[in-house]
Amino acid sequence: METNGLLLRLKERKPFASSAERNVIEYVQGNPRAVLSMTIRELADETFTSPSTIVRLCRKLGCDGYKQFQREIVLESATLHEHGDMALEEINASDSAAEIIRKVVQSDVRSIEATRRVLDAATLERCAEVVMSGRMVGIFGIGASLLVAHDLELKLTRIDKMCSVNDDWHNQRLMAKNMHPDDVAVVISYSGFTEEMIECARCARDRGARVIAITRVGNDAGLSRYADYVLGIASNEPLIRSGAMGSRMSQLIVVDALFAACVARDYERCSALIRRNYTVKEDTEGRRRTARERKGGSDG
């Protein structure tokens, strides 16, 4: 696991961390520069934890140890200083349309950039290999994630990859229960705690299918428990929100990256299929005009 986006990983892991780990996370979030000059023992004393707790947290975040953890804080602090805070600006009743556009676009751009930093390249390549070698790809999602699931279905269909999405959750569950060991389940859930998606992942895994989860990074307690591979997404949306905005953009970025990686694995065949399946809407009026010109006449 690569460690780009370490401070974001801390933020995403916090809701699922133990009380001791949460002490460390909160201290690092509030005092990132101070941590750079502290020994692991000093940080443990400051957070009322132990060095072993900090080492375990570092490894959960993808670091080999405390020294690498400190190095990644340096890199991440520099990135945040350059791009600004990740916090979503609230939409206010007094905001003009221009201000709303600025806030929404800025939020989406930050979510996309954060996802780029947390999406692991090696895992993406492995997932593309699994998808392309699988018999069938079952894609699962509800709510806004169902829209993303259909987007992936359309893309895979373009390269003649057998895949399926059901809009009804009961049908999704049936599909998961009937998967084969050489099938692949792609389960999409921003929070990672959607019960229906966890159930589909569990059923697919029980059937021996390989499970790819597209979900928030740092979530080891929900959907990720049943996934063979996790393609992490990042967003500056809270878990309790009025609608999917930046999270949907993050999911679509991961889907686009997965599809591109699949195409790259079998480029000649896939590119030929994409060209064959590309549909150009014909200009009906233009064809009529050409026909008249060929006849050398007119409508008059």
N, C-alpha and C positions, 0 to 999 in steps of 0.2 A: 504494500500500500504506500502510495506516495504521500508526502506530508504537506503539499501545497494547501493553503487555506487553513492553517492551524488554528488561528483565532476563531475562524468560522466554525471549525470542528468543535472547538470548546463550547461555543454558543449552542450548537446543535445537540451536543451530548448532555448538556446541563440538565434538561428535564428528566433524563434517564439515569443520571449519575447517583451513586450512593451519597450519603450525607458528608462523608469525609472527602470524597472526590469533589463534591459541590463546593466545599470550603476552598479547595485548591483552585478550582475553576474561577470562582468569584474573586479570589485574590489576584489571580493572573489577569483577569479582565480589567480589574480596577487599577492594577499596578504593573503593566507589562514591562516597563523600563526598569523598575526596581528588581524584577525577577532576573534580569540579565546579569546582575552583579551578585546574586545570591547563590550560595551553595545549596545542595539539595537538603542538607540538614537545617539550614537557616529557613528555607521555605517551609519545611515540615514544622518547625517551631512556630513560625508566623501563622500558619494555618491550623495549628493544633492537630496535625496529622502525623504520619510517619513517612520516612524515606521510601519504604516499600509501597505505600499507597501511591506516592508520586510516580514511582517507577511503573507500577501497573497502569496508571492513567496515561503515562507517556506512551506505553506500548499499545494501549487501546486506540490512541490517536495516530498510530503509525510510526512512532519514533523508536529508534533502537534504545534510547536511554535519555537521561536528563540533559546531557550536553547537546544532543541533536534537538531536543525540545527547545533549548535556549536559542540555538542557531535559527530554528524556524520562526521563533518569535521575532527575531531581528528582521528576517525577510518579510514576514507578514506585516509587521508594524510599518515598514517602509512602503508596502503596497497600499495599506489603508491610509497612510499619510498622503499618498499620491492621489488616490481615488475618492477619498472621503469616507465618512461613516456609512455603515450599511443600514442604518435605521430608516424605515419607511416614513416619509413625511405624510402627516395626516391631511386628508382632504377636508377643507373647511367650507362652511356655507357661504362665506364671503369670497371664496376663490373665484377668479375669473376663469373663462374657458381656457385661455392661454396658460394660466398658472396650473390648471388641472392637467393639461397636456404635458407640461414640463415635469410635474411630479410623477405622473404615470409612466412616462417614457424613462425618466431617470430611475424609477424603481425597477422597471423591466431590465434596463441595461445593467444595473447592479446585480440583479439576480442572475443574468446570463454570465456576467464576468465571474461571479462567485462560483457558479456551477463549473465553469471552465477550470477553476483552480482545484475543485474537489473531485472532478471526474478522473478516475484512474485509467491511464492509457492501456496498461497491461490487461486490466479487467475488461475493458472495452474490446480489445482484440480477441480475448478468449470468448466473450459473449458472441461476437460475430462468428467465430468458428463454430460455436455450439449451435447457433441459429441456422447457419448454412448446412450443417451436417445432420440436423434433426429431420425426422420424418415429417412432422407437422408442428407448427407454432400456434399454441393457444394463447390469446392475448386477453388480459383481464383488467377491468377498471370500471368504476361507477362514478356518477356525477361528472365533474369536469375531467377526471382522469379517463372516463369513457371516450371523450372526444379525442384525447391523445392516443388511446388504444386504436380507434378507427384510423387515425392518421398513420400509425405504424402498419396497420393492416393494408391500407392503400399502397404504401411504399413497397412492402414485401410482395404484394400481388403484382406489382409492375415488373418484378424480376422473377416471376413464376415460382415464388415460394409459397407452398401451401400453408395457409394460416386461417384463423377463424376468430371472430369476435361476436359475442352475443350481447344484446342490449339488456336482456332480462337477467337478473342475478341468479335466479333459480336455474336458468339454462347454463349460465357460466359454471355453476357448481356441478351440474351434470357433466359438462365438458371436462372439468377437472377430474371428476371421479372416473372418467372413461379414457384418460390419457394413457399412452403406452410408454414403456421405458425409453424408447428412442424419440419421444416427443420433447418439446420445449415449452415451458410455460413462462410468459412474460407478464408479470403482475405489477401494475402501476398504482401507486398510492403515495400521495405527497406526505401525509402524516406517518404512514406506516402502521397506523393503529386502526384502520378501517376493518371491522370484524369480518365483513364479507370477503375482503381480499385476503385476509389472513387464512380464512377457511379454504379458499380456492387454492392458495399456495400449499397449505397442509395436505389437501386432498391430492393435488398433483404430485407432490413429493412422495406421498404414500404409495402412489402408483408407479414410482420409479422414474418419473419424468424429471428432467433438470429444470430448475427454477431460477429465473432471472428476476430480481426485484429492482424496480426503478422507484426510489424512495429517498427521503431525507437522510443525509449522512448523520452518523452518531446514534442511530436508533437500533440498538441490539436487542430490544425487548419485544418488538412487534413482528412485523412482516419479515425482517431480516433473519429471524430465527429459522425460517423455513426456506431460505434462499441459498442456492449454491453460489450465486454471484450477485453482488449488489452494485448497481450503477447509481452512485450517489448524486442527488440533486441538492441545490441550495436555493434558498429564497429568503427575502427579508420579510415575508409574511408571518404573522403569528399563527399558531395552530388553530386558535379560535378566530375566525375571520368571516367577513360577509360574503366573500366569493373568491374564487381562484383567479389571481392576476399574475403576479410574478412567478408563482409556483407553476402555473400552466406553461409559461414561457420556458422555465427551466426544464420541465418535462419534455417539451417539444425539442429543445436543444439536444437532449440526450437521445431522443428518438432519431433525430437527424444524424447525429454522430454514429449511432448504431447502424443505421441504414447505409451510410457512406462506408463504414468499415466492412459491412457485408458485401457491398459492391466491389470494394477494393480486393477482396479475397478471390473473386472470380470475375475480374474486370472485363475481359473480352466478351464472355457470355452475357453478363449483366448489362453491359453498355449496348450490346446488340439488341437485347430484349427491350431496353428502355427506348431505343430509337424506333423499334418496331411498334411499341405500344403508345408512342407519342401521337396524339390525335390533334390534327389541325382543323379548326372549324372552317369549312369552305365558304367562300364569299359567293352566295347564291346570285346576287345581283351582278357580280363580276362575271360569273359563268354565262349568264344570260346575255350580257353585253358582248362577250367574246363570241358567242354563237351568232348573234346578229351581224357582227363584223365579218364573220366567215361567210355568211350568206350574202354579204354585200348590200344588205337592205336595212330597213329601219321599221319602226312600228307605225310610221305615218303612211 
